[in-house]
Structure formats: structure tokens, C-alpha cells
């Protein structure tokens, strides 16, 4: 099996694991976590009632491992693109770096507030602390998704315009359009499911 396909398999495993860690943070004993509930400690407390400290901790630690794994797939795609377009490959590499660094920080900074909220007995003061923390660190989320945008657009253009060996229709196996399709469903980990689908498709095309 070519090395690039091995990297894709590792990336698929990473995205699936990362999607699972997203679910650990989203599906709580008292219902699904919703950002709008962070304004109301009553609703937030009900959602988190019964949550152990183990789940957000597992999400953070396994999330780091997951991102380490799927990063190999993005690097492999950048290297593959280099033979067709050095500019697109460079832009994809920059995007990959943004996804990995800021994305990992964002994943951890999503787990820490949940851990703190439970540790501080779901009190109103705890809610205020985690809301402030989330707001002040939300830049990590925006830069991470900017990385997905840069990576996705660069690869999409190269495939659609026929600069690669892939047929134009293969542009659907791209993290960006897949995320745009899955995000409205509000399924936890939709970005990671999109990433897994992208690498599964490319596994058979490249």
C-alpha cells in the first residue's frame, strides 16, 4: 500500500476519534450542550448534572491524540498537491498548520470550561468564569476554521480547474463543502465526520 494511503487511513482514524471526543463534550447526562444555555445557569446546570470530570478530561487528552493522527493526512495531501501546484500546496500547508495548532488549542479550551464548571459544582460564579474564558479564547476557534477555509478553497480550486490528476467531480471530497453540508445538521463532531469522509473518498481516488 502506498505511503499516502497509509497516511489517509491514519487521518480517518484521527478524525473519527476526534468526532467521538466532540460528542463527549456535547451529549451530556441532562441533554445536549447548547451555547445559548451558557446565558442561563439553570439550564446549564441541568444539562451538566451527573457529568463526571472524567469525560471532559478524556475529550481533551484523546482529542490531542486524534488531531496528531489526522494531521498526517493533511501533510500527505499537501505533499501530493506539490507536484501539481506549488502555490496551492503551500496555501494548504499554511491552512494545515492553522488547523493543527489553533485547532488543538481550541479543543482543549472547550474541555477546560466543562471540567471547571463541574469541578466548581455548577454554581453561577462557575458559569461566569467559563463564559469569560470561552469569550477571551474564542480566537483559537476562528483561526482554526480560517485554516479549514484556506486548505479547502486551495484544494477545491486545484481539483475543479483540472490542475490535478483527479476528475473535477472529486472536488466534493473536500473538507470545506462537506462541512457546509454537515454543519446545518448540528450533529456533534460534524467537522470531523466531514474530514473522515474526505479522506475515505480520496483513499480510493488517489
C-alpha positions in Angstrom: 0.0 0.0 0.0 1.4 3.4 -1.0 2.6 5.6 1.9 -0.1 8.3 1.1 -2.9 5.8 1.6 -1.4 4.7 5.0 -1.4 8.4 6.0 -5.1 8.7 4.8 -6.0 5.7 7.0 -4.3 7.3 10.0 -6.2 10.5 9.3 -9.5 8.7 9.0 -8.9 7.1 12.4 -7.9 10.5 13.8 -11.0 12.3 12.6 -13.3 9.5 13.9 -11.6 9.7 17.3 -11.8 13.5 17.3 -15.5 13.3 16.4 -16.0 11.0 19.4 -14.3 13.4 21.7 -16.6 16.2 20.4 -19.6 14.0 21.3 -18.2 13.7 24.9 -18.4 17.4 25.2 -21.8 17.8 23.5 -24.0 15.0 24.7 -24.4 15.4 28.4 -26.4 13.5 31.1 -29.0 16.2 31.1 -29.3 16.7 27.4 -27.3 18.2 24.5 -25.0 21.1 25.3 -26.1 24.3 23.6 -24.1 27.5 23.6 -27.2 29.6 24.2 -27.7 27.8 27.6 -24.5 29.5 28.8 -26.6 32.6 29.4 -28.8 30.7 31.9 -27.2 28.8 34.8 -30.4 27.0 35.5 -30.5 25.3 32.1 -26.7 24.8 32.0 -26.8 23.2 35.4 -29.5 20.7 34.4 -27.5 19.7 31.3 -24.4 19.1 33.3 -26.0 17.3 36.2 -24.4 13.9 36.7 -21.4 14.6 34.4 -18.2 13.3 35.8 -14.9 15.1 35.5 -13.6 12.1 33.5 -15.5 12.9 30.3 -14.1 16.4 29.6 -10.7 15.2 30.6 -10.9 12.2 28.2 -12.1 14.6 25.5 -9.1 16.9 25.9 -6.5 14.1 26.1 -7.9 11.9 23.3 -8.7 15.0 21.3 -4.9 15.9 21.3 -4.1 12.3 20.1 -6.8 12.5 17.4 -5.5 15.8 16.0 -2.0 14.4 16.0 -3.2 11.5 13.9 -5.3 13.3 11.4 -2.6 15.9 10.8 -0.6 13.2 8.9 -3.3 13.1 6.3 -3.3 16.8 5.7 0.5 16.9 5.4 0.3 14.0 2.9 -2.3 15.9 0.8 -0.1 19.0 0.8 2.9 16.9 -0.4 0.7 15.2 -3.1 -0.6 18.6 -4.3 3.0 20.0 -4.7 3.6 18.0 -7.9 0.6 19.9 -9.5 0.7 23.3 -7.9 3.3 24.6 -5.5 1.2 27.6 -4.7 -1.9 25.5 -3.7 0.3 23.1 -1.8 1.9 26.0 0.1 -1.5 27.5 1.0 -2.8 24.1 2.0 0.2 23.6 4.3 -0.3 27.0 5.9 -4.0 26.1 6.4 -3.0 22.7 7.9 -0.7 24.4 10.4 -3.5 26.7 11.5 -5.9 23.8 11.9 -3.4 21.7 13.9 -2.1 24.4 16.3 -5.1 26.6 16.8 -7.5 23.7 16.5 -5.8 21.7 19.2 -5.8 24.8 21.5 -9.5 25.3 20.7 -10.3 21.7 21.5 -8.6 21.9 24.9 -10.2 25.3 25.6 -13.6 23.7 25.0 -12.9 20.9 27.5 -11.4 23.1 30.3 -14.6 25.1 30.8 -16.7 22.0 31.2 -14.2 20.5 33.6 -14.1 23.7 35.6 -17.9 24.1 35.7 -18.4 20.6 37.1 -15.4 21.0 39.5 -17.0 24.2 40.9 -20.3 22.5 41.5 -22.1 24.2 38.6 -22.5 27.4 40.5 -23.4 30.8 38.9 -19.9 32.0 39.6 -18.6 29.0 37.7 -20.8 29.8 34.8 -19.5 33.4 34.7 -15.9 32.1 34.8 -16.3 29.7 31.9 -18.2 32.2 29.8 -15.4 34.7 30.2 -12.8 32.1 29.4 -14.6 31.0 26.3 -15.1 34.5 25.0 -11.4 35.5 25.6 -10.1 32.4 23.9 -12.6 32.1 21.0 -9.9 33.5 18.6 -8.5 29.9 18.5 -11.8 28.7 17.0 -11.9 31.4 14.4 -8.3 30.9 13.3 -8.8 27.1 13.2 -11.8 27.4 10.8 -9.9 30.0 8.8 -7.3 27.3 8.3 -10.0 24.9 7.1 -11.2 27.6 4.7 -7.7 28.2 3.3 -7.0 24.5 2.9 -10.4 23.7 1.4 -10.5 26.5 -1.1 -7.0 25.9 -2.3 -7.6 22.2 -2.9 -11.1 22.9 -4.4 -9.7 25.3 -7.0 -6.9 22.9 -8.0 -9.3 20.0 -8.5 -12.1 21.9 -10.2 -9.8 23.6 -12.7 -8.2 20.3 -13.6 -4.7 21.0 -12.3 -4.5 17.6 -10.6 -5.0 14.0 -11.7 -8.4 13.9 -10.1 -11.6 14.4 -12.1 -13.4 17.7 -11.4 -16.3 15.9 -9.6 -13.8 14.8 -7.0 -14.0 18.3 -5.6 -16.9 17.0 -3.4 -14.3 15.1 -1.3 -13.1 18.3 0.2 -13.3 19.3 3.9 -15.0 22.6 3.1 -18.1 21.6 1.1 -18.6 18.6 3.3 -18.5 20.8 6.4 -21.0 23.2 4.8 -23.3 20.2 4.2 -23.0 18.7 7.7 -22.9 21.8 9.9 -26.6 22.7 9.5 -27.5 19.3 10.9 -25.9 20.4 14.2 -24.6 16.9 14.7 -21.7 17.0 17.2 -18.3 16.5 15.6 -19.7 17.3 12.1 -16.4 18.8 11.1 -14.6 15.6 11.9 -17.2 13.4 10.2 -16.6 15.7 7.1 -12.8 15.1 7.4 -13.2 11.4 7.7 -15.5 11.3 4.6 -12.9 13.4 2.7 -10.1 11.0 3.4 -12.2 7.9 2.7 -13.1 9.3 -0.7 -9.6 10.3 -1.5 -8.3 6.9 -0.4 -10.0 5.4 -3.5 -9.2 8.3 -5.9 -5.6 9.0 -5.3 
